[in-house]
């Protein structure tokens, strides 16, 4: 039994899933829509979900979390929550790409351009191909403008686009020449069920691995892009936690 969540968009997706061989059975999937704040809703929703099924955190095999790319704030909330729960209970944790989770809801056998909003006129793009209950990354995830996405799709006539960004950028992509039938409807957010399907738990709990896990931001945040605040000199920070 896994507790999986994704906070890469403004919609909180939380799921209790049970592994059955190579498949995952959904026990319950909870969706919390904006404007409710994820940071305020998440702790209570987790407790309520477990209580409805007579479970405690320690009854679970582990936790799965969507690592983005997506909302910087949302990703920090989700990962901080999962790390805190795992640190308190010793549960194993695994992360999965939020865009790969979107690809699992797309059609098989064609290139899937999974899109999420990075910032105004800037989209995250993950190129995947789905085969059954698995997805294959065709290239590293990146960020580009709607016009660049349209150019990419023109160069790959078999590709279709889907994902959260189409809620706001469907018309922009059509304006840049993408045929409407290549812009699929849904999913409007990465599903925690699919995150749970993709996640592969480690063999054992590792505090060092837990605190080394980071969101997949793809691009620098606005503060990091600010020339008034250049990166600090010296080596990159590492986890301060050591296993006994």
C-alpha positions in Angstrom: 0.0 0.0 0.0 1.4 3.4 -1.0 0.4 7.0 -0.3 1.1 9.0 -3.4 0.7 12.8 -4.0 1.4 15.4 -6.6 1.5 19.1 -6.0 3.2 20.3 -9.2 0.1 22.3 -10.2 -2.4 24.3 -8.1 -4.5 21.2 -7.8 -3.6 18.7 -5.1 -3.8 15.1 -6.1 -3.6 12.5 -3.3 -4.1 8.8 -3.7 -4.0 5.6 -1.7 -3.0 2.8 -4.0 -2.2 -0.8 -3.7 0.3 -2.7 -5.8 -0.9 -5.8 -7.4 1.9 -7.4 -9.3 2.9 -5.0 -12.0 -0.3 -3.0 -11.7 -1.7 -0.6 -9.2 -5.2 -0.6 -7.8 -6.7 2.7 -6.7 -8.1 2.5 -3.2 -9.1 6.1 -3.2 -8.1 9.2 -5.1 -8.7 12.7 -3.5 -8.5 15.9 -5.5 -8.3 19.4 -3.8 -8.9 22.2 -6.2 -7.8 25.8 -5.9 -8.3 28.3 -4.4 -7.7 26.1 -1.3 -4.1 26.3 -0.4 -2.2 23.0 -0.6 0.0 23.8 2.4 -3.1 24.2 4.6 -5.1 21.3 3.1 -2.4 18.6 2.7 -1.9 17.5 6.4 -5.6 17.2 7.1 -6.4 15.5 3.8 -3.7 12.9 4.4 -5.0 12.1 7.9 -8.6 11.9 6.7 -7.7 9.6 3.8 -5.9 7.1 6.0 -8.6 7.2 8.7 -11.3 6.4 6.2 -9.5 3.1 5.5 -8.5 2.3 9.0 -4.8 2.9 8.3 -1.9 4.6 10.0 1.2 5.8 8.2 3.2 2.9 9.6 0.8 0.5 7.9 2.1 1.7 4.5 4.9 0.3 2.4 6.0 3.7 1.4 5.3 7.2 0.0 5.5 8.4 -3.6 5.7 12.0 -4.7 5.6 13.9 -8.0 8.9 15.7 -8.5 7.7 18.1 -11.2 8.5 20.1 -13.2 5.8 22.5 -12.2 5.0 25.1 -9.6 8.1 25.8 -7.5 6.0 26.5 -4.4 3.8 23.4 -4.9 6.8 21.1 -5.4 8.5 22.3 -2.2 5.2 21.8 -0.3 4.8 18.3 -1.6 8.4 17.1 -1.1 8.7 18.8 2.3 5.6 17.0 3.4 6.7 13.6 2.2 10.2 14.0 3.7 8.8 15.0 7.0 6.4 12.0 7.1 9.2 9.6 6.0 11.6 11.0 8.6 9.1 10.6 11.4 8.1 7.0 10.4 11.0 5.5 8.6 8.9 4.9 5.4 10.6 4.4 2.1 10.1 7.2 -0.5 10.3 7.3 -4.3 9.8 10.2 -6.7 8.5 10.3 -10.2 8.2 12.9 -13.0 4.9 14.7 -12.9 5.0 15.0 -16.7 5.6 11.2 -17.0 2.5 10.7 -14.9 0.6 12.8 -17.4 2.0 10.7 -20.3 0.5 7.5 -18.6 -2.9 9.0 -19.4 -2.1 9.6 -23.0 -2.6 7.3 -26.1 -0.1 4.6 -26.9 2.3 4.4 -29.7 2.7 8.1 -30.6 5.1 10.8 -29.2 3.4 12.6 -26.3 4.3 16.2 -25.6 3.2 16.6 -22.0 2.9 20.3 -21.1 2.7 22.2 -17.9 2.9 26.0 -17.2 6.4 27.2 -16.1 5.6 30.9 -16.1 3.8 33.4 -18.5 4.5 32.3 -22.1 6.9 29.6 -20.9 5.9 25.9 -20.8 7.5 22.8 -19.5 7.7 20.0 -22.1 8.3 16.3 -21.5 8.4 14.1 -24.5 7.3 10.5 -23.8 6.0 7.4 -25.5 3.5 5.2 -23.6 3.4 1.4 -24.0 0.8 -0.2 -21.7 1.5 0.8 -18.1 5.0 2.2 -18.8 6.4 5.3 -20.4 9.7 6.0 -22.2 11.3 9.4 -22.1 12.2 10.4 -25.6 14.5 13.3 -24.5 15.2 15.3 -21.3 12.4 17.5 -20.0 12.8 21.2 -20.9 11.1 24.6 -21.0 10.2 26.6 -24.1 7.7 29.1 -25.4 4.3 28.1 -27.0 5.7 29.1 -30.4 8.7 26.8 -29.9 6.4 24.0 -28.9 4.4 24.5 -32.1 7.6 24.4 -34.1 8.6 21.1 -32.4 5.2 19.6 -33.2 5.4 20.8 -36.8 8.7 18.8 -37.0 7.1 15.7 -35.5 3.7 15.3 -37.3 2.8 12.2 -35.3 3.1 13.9 -31.9 0.2 15.0 -29.8 0.1 17.4 -26.9 -1.7 17.0 -23.6 -1.4 18.2 -20.0 -2.2 21.0 -17.6 -0.9 23.8 -19.8 -3.5 23.3 -22.4 -6.1 24.8 -20.1 -4.6 28.2 -20.7 -2.4 27.7 -23.8 -4.6 25.8 -26.2 -5.6 28.8 -28.2 -2.0 30.1 -28.3 -0.8 26.8 -29.8 -3.5 26.8 -32.3 -2.6 30.3 -33.3 1.0 29.1 -33.9 -0.3 26.5 -36.3 -1.0 23.3 -34.2 -4.1 21.6 -35.5 -6.8 21.3 -32.8 -7.1 17.5 -33.1 -3.4 17.3 -31.9 -4.2 19.0 -28.6 -5.9 16.4 -26.5 -8.4 17.1 -23.7 -7.1 16.3 -20.2 -5.6 15.5 -17.9 -5.8 18.9 -16.2 -3.2 17.9 -13.6 -0.8 15.0 -12.9 -2.6 12.2 -11.1 -1.2 10.8 -7.9 -2.5 7.4 -9.0 -0.1 7.5 -12.0 2.7 8.9 -9.7 2.2 5.8 -7.5 2.3 3.6 -10.6 5.6 5.1 -11.8 7.3 5.2 -8.4 9.9 2.5 -7.6 10.6 2.3 -3.9 14.1 1.5 -2.8 14.9 -1.7 -1.1 15.4 0.0 2.3 14.9 3.3 4.0 17.9 5.6 3.6 17.9 9.0 5.4 20.8 10.2 3.2 18.8 9.4 0.0 15.7 10.9 1.5 17.1 14.3 2.2 19.1 14.3 -1.1 15.8 14.0 -3.1 15.0 17.3 -4.9 12.3 18.5 -7.2 12.9 18.6 -10.9 12.8 22.3 -11.5 14.2 22.2 -15.1 14.9 25.9 -15.1 16.1 28.4 -12.5 13.7 30.2 -10.2 13.1 33.9 -10.6 15.4 34.8 -7.6 18.1 32.6 -9.1 17.7 34.4 -12.4 18.1 37.8 -10.7 21.6 39.2 -11.6 21.6 41.1 -8.3 21.8 37.8 -6.5 24.5 35.6 -8.1 25.1 32.1 -6.9 27.2 31.8 -3.7 30.8 30.7 -4.1 31.9 27.3 -3.0 30.7 23.8 -3.4 27.1 23.0 -3.8 25.3 22.2 -0.5 24.7 18.6 0.4 22.5 16.8 3.0 23.7 17.4 6.6 22.0 14.2 7.8 24.1 11.1 8.3 23.0 7.6 8.9 24.0 6.0 12.2 
